[in-house]
Amino acid sequence: MARKVADCRRFPSVMNCTLTISGEEEEVVRAAAEHAVSVHQHADSEELRRDIRATLEDEKVPAYPMAGPPPPEGEIFDL
């Protein structure tokens, strides 16, 4: 399943919000709705969640782990 992204920078706001939320679709919709209500003063509704879902984009950067298992604890690596 493709990860999704909700990015406040795509929409004008008084506060110039820069929050980006990424994850599985249901996680992103839930978190973005909570953010819209608590920060942007929207009313929580099915319409809000439908509108959020319609604006989601596929995540373009691969999620960690990018390839293979994580490095051993304490090992430093470059991405």
VENSULLIN-V452964 format. One record per backbone hydrogen bond with DSSP energy under -1.0 kcal/mol. CO is the residue of the C=O (numbers start at 0). NH is the residue of the N-H. Records with the same first field share a line. If there is no record, write none. Layout:
# VENSULLIN-V452964
CO: NH, NH
This chain:
# VENSULLIN-V452964
2: 58
3: 22
4: 56
5: 20
6: 9
7: 10
12: 15
18: 7
20: 5
22: 3
23: 27
24: 28
25: 29
26: 30
27: 31
28: 32
29: 33
30: 34
31: 35
32: 36
33: 37
34: 38, 39
35: 41
44: 48
45: 49
46: 50
47: 51
48: 52
49: 53
51: 54
56: 4
71: 74
